[in-house]
Amino acid sequence: MEIDNFFGTGKYVLGILSIISALFNPLQGIVLGLFGLIIERDLKNDYTKKGNFLNKIGIVIGVIAWILGVVLLKTVANSQGLLPTA
């Protein structure tokens, strides 16, 4: 029982860290979210359910932030004339 709670708390903490870090460094948020999802998938206590949810949110925020960053970089490069036009 104590080990279940330990892994559940770990998933919960990784979920929170993945959300926070996805806002500043999308790749780190995605990696932390994936790592949090991989840890002990068989456990089903309250903390693991909340942790899984937070990890999924962290991954989604990381992917959205990454896409927005690429779009912003392309837009700025295009407005500065750094990209070749077809």
Residue frames relative to the residue before (quaternion, step in Angstrom):
aa qw qx qy qz dx dy dz
M 1.0000 0.0000 0.0000 0.0000 0.00 0.00 0.00
E 0.6671 0.4962 -0.3169 0.4564 3.60 0.92 -0.80
I 0.6358 0.5186 -0.3347 0.4635 3.59 1.04 -0.73
D 0.6111 0.5465 -0.3506 0.4527 3.60 1.02 -0.75
N 0.6771 0.4829 -0.2883 0.4747 3.56 0.93 -0.90
F 0.6121 0.5558 -0.3441 0.4449 3.59 1.08 -0.72
F 0.6972 0.4434 -0.2760 0.4910 3.59 0.84 -0.92
G 0.6212 0.5411 -0.3415 0.4524 3.59 1.03 -0.67
T 0.6567 0.4915 -0.3004 0.4868 3.56 0.99 -0.84
G 0.6277 0.5383 -0.3285 0.4565 3.58 1.05 -0.75
K 0.6494 0.5031 -0.3121 0.4773 3.58 0.99 -0.82
Y 0.6397 0.5356 -0.3135 0.4535 3.56 1.03 -0.88
V 0.6766 0.4841 -0.2869 0.4749 3.58 0.90 -0.94
L 0.6538 0.5008 -0.3181 0.4696 3.59 0.94 -0.80
G 0.6175 0.5436 -0.3413 0.4546 3.59 1.09 -0.66
I 0.6605 0.4887 -0.3035 0.4825 3.57 0.94 -0.86
L 0.6686 0.4960 -0.3002 0.4657 3.58 0.93 -0.88
S 0.6439 0.5219 -0.3383 0.4456 3.59 1.00 -0.71
I 0.6399 0.5089 -0.3315 0.4708 3.60 1.02 -0.71
I 0.6816 0.4864 -0.2953 0.4600 3.58 0.85 -0.93
S 0.7232 0.4380 -0.2676 0.4620 3.58 0.81 -0.93
A 0.5788 0.5835 -0.3851 0.4198 3.62 1.13 -0.47
L 0.6172 0.5516 -0.3472 0.4407 3.58 1.13 -0.53
F 0.7614 0.3576 -0.1827 0.5090 3.59 1.09 -0.71
N 0.7852 0.0509 0.0036 0.6171 3.58 1.06 -0.78
P 0.3003 -0.8160 0.4605 0.1785 3.60 0.03 1.26
L 0.6444 0.5284 -0.3383 0.4372 3.60 0.94 -0.79
Q 0.6531 0.5048 -0.3120 0.4704 3.57 0.97 -0.81
G 0.6444 0.5190 -0.3225 0.4598 3.60 0.99 -0.74
I 0.6459 0.5076 -0.3164 0.4744 3.57 1.02 -0.78
V 0.6656 0.5010 -0.3077 0.4596 3.59 0.91 -0.90
L 0.6660 0.4882 -0.3114 0.4703 3.61 0.89 -0.84
G 0.6442 0.5238 -0.3180 0.4577 3.58 1.01 -0.77
L 0.6657 0.4857 -0.3006 0.4802 3.57 0.96 -0.84
F 0.6387 0.5210 -0.3221 0.4657 3.56 1.00 -0.82
G 0.6587 0.5103 -0.3024 0.4629 3.57 1.01 -0.79
L 0.6554 0.4987 -0.3140 0.4723 3.58 1.08 -0.63
I 0.6558 0.5379 -0.3148 0.4261 3.58 1.06 -0.71
I 0.6106 0.5885 -0.3590 0.3897 3.60 1.01 -0.77
E 0.8641 -0.1736 0.0938 0.4631 3.56 -0.85 1.09
R 0.0505 -0.8441 0.5337 -0.0090 3.55 0.37 1.23
D 0.6303 0.5883 -0.3326 0.3821 3.60 1.15 -0.51
L 0.6085 0.5780 -0.3617 0.4059 3.60 1.14 -0.46
K 0.0895 -0.8187 0.5671 0.0122 3.57 -0.98 0.84
N 0.3265 0.7232 -0.5575 0.2441 3.61 0.70 0.95
D 0.7656 -0.4064 0.2444 0.4347 3.57 -1.31 0.08
Y 0.6793 0.4942 -0.2959 0.4548 3.57 0.92 -0.89
T 0.6499 0.5070 -0.3402 0.4526 3.62 0.97 -0.68
K 0.6311 0.5189 -0.3432 0.4634 3.60 1.02 -0.68
K 0.6682 0.4749 -0.2978 0.4891 3.59 0.94 -0.86
G 0.6460 0.5313 -0.3138 0.4494 3.58 1.02 -0.82
N 0.6353 0.5200 -0.3283 0.4671 3.59 0.98 -0.80
F 0.6488 0.5176 -0.3105 0.4634 3.56 0.97 -0.88
L 0.6802 0.4825 -0.2908 0.4690 3.60 0.88 -0.92
N 0.6404 0.5192 -0.3300 0.4598 3.60 1.01 -0.75
K 0.6464 0.5065 -0.3242 0.4696 3.59 0.98 -0.77
I 0.6335 0.5134 -0.3272 0.4775 3.59 1.02 -0.77
G 0.6469 0.5248 -0.3169 0.4536 3.60 0.98 -0.82
I 0.6437 0.5069 -0.3206 0.4753 3.58 1.02 -0.78
V 0.6610 0.5063 -0.3090 0.4595 3.60 0.90 -0.90
I 0.6587 0.4943 -0.3117 0.4739 3.60 0.91 -0.86
G 0.6425 0.5279 -0.3203 0.4538 3.59 1.00 -0.79
V 0.6644 0.4891 -0.3050 0.4757 3.58 0.94 -0.86
I 0.6517 0.5034 -0.3165 0.4710 3.61 0.93 -0.84
A 0.6616 0.4980 -0.3107 0.4667 3.61 0.93 -0.85
W 0.6347 0.5238 -0.3318 0.4611 3.58 1.03 -0.76
I 0.6612 0.4988 -0.3051 0.4700 3.60 0.91 -0.90
L 0.6588 0.5005 -0.3125 0.4667 3.60 0.93 -0.86
G 0.6346 0.5337 -0.3263 0.4539 3.58 1.03 -0.73
V 0.6591 0.4943 -0.3063 0.4769 3.59 0.97 -0.84
V 0.6539 0.5045 -0.3141 0.4682 3.58 0.96 -0.86
L 0.6544 0.5049 -0.3105 0.4695 3.59 0.95 -0.84
L 0.6577 0.5060 -0.3133 0.4618 3.58 0.93 -0.85
K 0.6581 0.4974 -0.3092 0.4732 3.57 0.98 -0.82
T 0.6489 0.5223 -0.3176 0.4530 3.58 0.98 -0.82
V 0.6760 0.4803 -0.2947 0.4749 3.58 0.90 -0.89
A 0.6590 0.4994 -0.3131 0.4673 3.59 0.94 -0.83
N 0.6578 0.5008 -0.3130 0.4675 3.58 1.01 -0.73
S 0.6691 0.4955 -0.3063 0.4615 3.60 0.99 -0.77
Q 0.6827 0.4628 -0.2805 0.4909 3.59 1.17 -0.51
G 0.4963 -0.6804 0.4119 0.3480 3.57 1.28 -0.07
L 0.4271 0.7239 -0.4478 0.3049 3.57 1.18 0.45
L 0.6830 0.4324 -0.2844 0.5154 3.59 1.22 -0.35
P 0.4651 -0.6719 0.4876 0.3074 3.59 -0.98 0.75
T 0.3397 -0.7326 0.5524 0.2068 3.56 -1.04 0.73
A 0.4195 -0.7266 0.4905 0.2358 3.54 -1.03 0.78
